[in-house]
Amino acid sequence: MRRVRPSIDARIAGFDQLVLRNPIHDTILLGITDDRPDESWDVVTKDGFLQILSGFDDSIPLDGGSDQQLHAAIWRKLVRAVSECPFTSEDAEMFCEFMHKPKNDNGA
C-alpha cells in the first residue's frame, strides 16, 4: 500500500475542491483489509460518519509487481464507498463526474 499511496492521495486531494450543496455526512471512512474476502462490505452510519470496512481481492499480489492493478482495485473501492453515500442528486452527480475522470484529470 505504501507504494501506491502517493498516487491514491493525489487523486483523493481533488475531493477538497468539491463543494457539497447538501452535505449529509461529515466524513466517509473506508478501511480496506486483506484479512477479509473481497466481497466483504460492512457499512455503519453514526454521528455524521459513513464508515465502511471492506475486504480486498487476494488474487492481487501485494509484493510490488502489480502497482497499477493495486491502485485500480483501491480506486474501485473508493468509488463504491462514495456511491454508497446517500447524496442528493446534485451532489451525487458531482462526485460521480469526479470519480470517473481519467487519473490525470484527478491529479495523479
LOKOL-743530 format. One line per field, with one value per residue: residue in three letters; x, y, z of N, C-alpha, C in turn. Coordinates in steps of 0.05 Angstrom, whole numbers, plus 32768, in hexadecimal, padded with zeros to 4 digits. Example, Ala and Ser with C-alpha at 12.3 -4.5 7.8 and 13.67 -1.06 7.14 Angstrom:
2
type: ALA,SER
nc1: 8108,8101
nc2: 7F8E,7FD3
nc3: 809C,808E
cac1: 80F6,8111
cac2: 7FA6,7FEB
cac3: 809C,808F
cc1: 8108,8102
cc2: 7FBE,8001
cc3: 809C,809D
This chain:
108
type: MET,ARG,ARG,VAL,ARG,PRO,SER,ILE,ASP,ALA,ARG,ILE,ALA,GLY,PHE,ASP,GLN,LEU,VAL,LEU,ARG,ASN,PRO,ILE,HIS,ASP,THR,ILE,LEU,LEU,GLY,ILE,THR,ASP,ASP,ARG,PRO,ASP,GLU,SER,TRP,ASP,VAL,VAL,THR,LYS,ASP,GLY,PHE,LEU,GLN,ILE,LEU,SER,GLY,PHE,ASP,ASP,SER,ILE,PRO,LEU,ASP,GLY,GLY,SER,ASP,GLN,GLN,LEU,HIS,ALA,ALA,ILE,TRP,ARG,LYS,LEU,VAL,ARG,ALA,VAL,SER,GLU,CYS,PRO,PHE,THR,SER,GLU,ASP,ALA,GLU,MET,PHE,CYS,GLU,PHE,MET,HIS,LYS,PRO,LYS,ASN,ASP,ASN,GLY,ALA
nc1: 8010,8028,8046,8021,8005,8014,8000,7FCA,7FBD,7FC6,7F9C,7F70,7F75,7F5B,7F27,7F23,7F18,7EE4,7EA3,7E6F,7E29,7E00,7E11,7E15,7E31,7E69,7E9A,7EB7,7ECD,7EF9,7F0F,7F3D,7F4C,7F77,7F6A,7F38,7F06,7F00,7ECB,7EB6,7E94,7E85,7E5A,7E52,7E2E,7E35,7E32,7E3C,7E61,7E72,7E83,7EAB,7EC0,7EE8,7EF8,7F2F,7F47,7F66,7F82,7FA1,7FE3,800C,8041,805E,8060,8033,801E,7FFC,7FCE,7FC1,7FB8,7F8B,7F66,7F5F,7F4C,7F1B,7F00,7EFD,7EDB,7EAD,7EA2,7E96,7E6A,7E46,7E36,7E00,7DF6,7DD8,7DB8,7DD4,7E06,7E17,7E1D,7E48,7E72,7E73,7E84,7EB7,7ED0,7ED3,7EF4,7F2E,7F6D,7F96,7F7A,7F69,7F93,7FBC
nc2: 7FE8,8018,8025,8035,805C,8095,80A1,8096,80B9,80E9,80E9,80E8,8119,813C,813C,8164,8191,818E,81A6,819B,81A1,8190,8177,8136,8110,8119,8102,80CE,8090,8060,8020,7FF1,7FAE,7F76,7F48,7F37,7F1C,7F33,7F41,7F51,7F83,7FB1,7FDF,8018,804C,8085,80BC,80E5,80CC,80A2,8062,802F,7FED,7FC6,7F8B,7F6E,7F5E,7F23,7F0E,7F33,7F41,7F59,7F65,7F8A,7F85,7F95,7FCA,7FED,7FCE,7FC8,7FFD,8009,7FE5,7FF9,802C,801E,800B,803B,8058,8039,8040,8078,8078,805E,8083,80AA,80D9,8117,8120,8147,814B,8116,8110,8134,811A,80E9,80F9,810D,80DE,80BC,80D3,80D1,80BB,80E4,8113,8117,8124,80FE
nc3: 8000,800E,7FE2,7FB9,7FD1,7FCC,7F97,7F9D,7FC6,7FAB,7F86,7FA9,7FC1,7FA1,7FB3,7FD8,7FBB,7FAD,7FB9,7FE2,7FD9,7FF8,802E,804B,8069,8094,808C,8065,8076,8063,806B,8054,8052,804F,806A,8065,8039,7FF4,7FE7,8016,8039,8065,8080,80A8,80C4,80E9,8114,80ED,80CD,8098,809A,8080,807B,8055,8031,800C,7FCB,7FC7,7F9E,7F87,7F85,7FBA,7FB9,7F9C,7F65,7F4A,7F49,7F2C,7F26,7F5C,7F6B,7F4A,7F60,7F94,7F88,7F71,7F9E,7FBB,7F99,7F9D,7FD4,7FD6,7FB5,7FD5,7FFA,800E,7FE9,7FD3,7F93,7F74,7F8F,7F8C,7F54,7F4B,7F69,7F4E,7F1A,7F27,7F3D,7F11,7EED,7EC2,7EDC,7ED9,7ED8,7F0B,7F2A,7F2D
cac1: 8000,8039,804F,800D,7FF8,8016,7FEE,7FAF,7FBA,7FC3,7F80,7F5D,7F78,7F47,7F0E,7F23,7F0E,7EC7,7E92,7E54,7E13,7DEF,7E21,7E06,7E44,7E81,7EB1,7EB5,7EE5,7EFB,7F25,7F40,7F5D,7F7B,7F63,7F1C,7F02,7EFB,7EAF,7EAE,7E8E,7E75,7E54,7E47,7E29,7E33,7E3D,7E45,7E76,7E6B,7E9B,7EAA,7ED6,7EE7,7F0C,7F40,7F4B,7F80,7F90,7FB3,7FFB,8014,805E,806B,805F,8018,8015,7FE5,7FB7,7FBB,7FAD,7F71,7F54,7F5A,7F3A,7F00,7EF5,7EF5,7EC4,7E96,7E9C,7E89,7E4F,7E34,7E2E,7DE6,7DF7,7DC3,7DBE,7DE9,7E20,7E1E,7E27,7E62,7E84,7E75,7E95,7ED3,7EDB,7ED6,7F07,7F47,7F80,7FA5,7F68,7F64,7FAB,7FCF
cac2: 8000,8030,802B,8042,8071,80B0,80A6,8096,80D3,80FF,80E9,80EF,8136,814A,813E,817E,81A5,818A,81B4,818F,81B3,8186,8162,8123,8105,812A,80F3,80B2,8081,8046,800F,7FDA,7F9B,7F5D,7F31,7F31,7F18,7F4B,7F48,7F5B,7FA0,7FB7,7FFC,8023,8069,808E,80D6,80F3,80BD,808A,8052,8017,7FDB,7FB6,7F77,7F74,7F48,7F16,7F05,7F48,7F3F,7F71,7F64,7F9E,7F81,7F9B,7FE4,7FF7,7FBE,7FCF,8018,8007,7FD7,800B,8041,8013,800B,8056,805F,802C,804D,8091,8072,8055,809A,80B4,80F5,8121,811C,815A,8144,80FC,8115,8140,8106,80D6,8105,810D,80C3,80AE,80E1,80C3,80C1,80FD,8129,8118,812B,80E8
cac3: 8000,800F,7FC7,7FA9,7FE1,7FC0,7F81,7FA8,7FD4,7F97,7F7C,7FBF,7FC7,7F91,7FC2,7FE6,7FA9,7FA9,7FCD,7FE3,7FDC,800E,803B,805B,807B,8097,8083,805D,807F,8055,8072,8042,805F,8040,807A,805F,801C,7FE4,7FE7,8031,8038,807C,8081,80C1,80C3,8104,811B,80D6,80BF,8089,809E,8071,807D,803D,802C,7FF5,7FB8,7FCE,7F85,7F7F,7F95,7FC8,7FBB,7F8C,7F48,7F3F,7F55,7F1D,7F2E,7F78,7F6A,7F3F,7F73,7FAA,7F7E,7F6E,7FB9,7FC2,7F89,7FA9,7FED,7FD0,7FAA,7FEB,800A,8004,7FE1,7FC3,7F77,7F6B,7F9A,7F81,7F39,7F4D,7F71,7F38,7F06,7F31,7F41,7EF8,7EDB,7EBF,7EF2,7ED6,7EDD,7F28,7F37,7F30
cc1: 8011,8042,803B,7FFF,7FFC,8003,7FD1,7FAA,7FB7,7FA7,7F6C,7F5E,7F64,7F2C,7F0C,7F17,7EEF,7EB7,7E76,7E3F,7E01,7DFE,7E10,7E19,7E5C,7E99,7EA9,7ECF,7EE4,7F13,7F26,7F54,7F5F,7F75,7F45,7F1A,7EFA,7EDE,7EA5,7EAB,7E7B,7E72,7E48,7E45,7E24,7E40,7E49,7E5B,7E69,7E84,7E97,7EC3,7ED3,7EFD,7F1C,7F45,7F66,7F8E,7FA3,7FCC,8003,8032,806C,8069,8045,800D,7FFD,7FCB,7FAE,7FAD,7F90,7F5D,7F4C,7F47,7F1E,7EF2,7EEC,7EDC,7EAB,7E8E,7E8D,7E6D,7E3C,7E2A,7E14,7DE6,7DDD,7DCB,7DD4,7E04,7E29,7E2A,7E43,7E78,7E89,7E88,7EB2,7EDF,7EE1,7EE8,7F20,7F5B,7F8D,7F94,7F62,7F7E,7FC0,7FD7
cc2: 8019,8039,803B,8059,808D,80B5,80A6,80B1,80EA,8100,80F1,810D,8146,814D,8159,8194,81A4,8197,81A7,81A4,81AB,8170,8150,8117,8118,811C,80D7,80A4,8066,8037,7FF7,7FC7,7F81,7F44,7F2B,7F2C,7F32,7F54,7F52,7F79,7FA6,7FD5,8003,8041,8072,80AA,80E5,80E5,80A6,8079,8037,8007,7FC7,7FA2,7F7F,7F5B,7F3B,7F0B,7F1B,7F46,7F59,7F74,7F78,7F9B,7F8A,7FB6,7FEF,7FE8,7FC4,7FEA,8017,7FFA,7FEA,8022,8037,8012,8027,805F,8052,8039,8068,808C,8068,806C,80A5,80D1,80FD,811D,812E,8152,8129,80FF,8121,812B,80F1,80E0,8105,80F2,80B5,80BD,80CF,80CC,80DC,8115,812C,811D,8115,80DF
cc3: 8000,7FF3,7FB7,7FB8,7FD5,7FA9,7F89,7FB6,7FC1,7F8B,7F91,7FC5,7FB7,7F9F,7FD0,7FD5,7FA5,7FC0,7FCC,7FE7,7FF4,801D,804D,8070,807D,808A,8079,8065,8071,805F,805F,804F,804F,8051,8078,8041,800E,7FE5,8002,8030,804E,807E,809C,80BE,80E0,8107,8104,80C6,80B1,808B,8090,8076,8066,803D,8013,7FE5,7FBD,7FB5,7F7B,7F91,7FA1,7FC9,7FA9,7F6E,7F3B,7F49,7F46,7F24,7F4A,7F79,7F60,7F52,7F8A,7FA0,7F7A,7F89,7FC1,7FB2,7F95,7FC3,7FE9,7FC6,7FBF,7FFC,7FFE,7FFD,7FD4,7FA5,7F6D,7F75,7F8F,7F64,7F39,7F55,7F5A,7F22,7F0E,7F32,7F26,7EE4,7ED8,7ED5,7EF0,7EDC,7EFB,7F37,7F3A,7F14
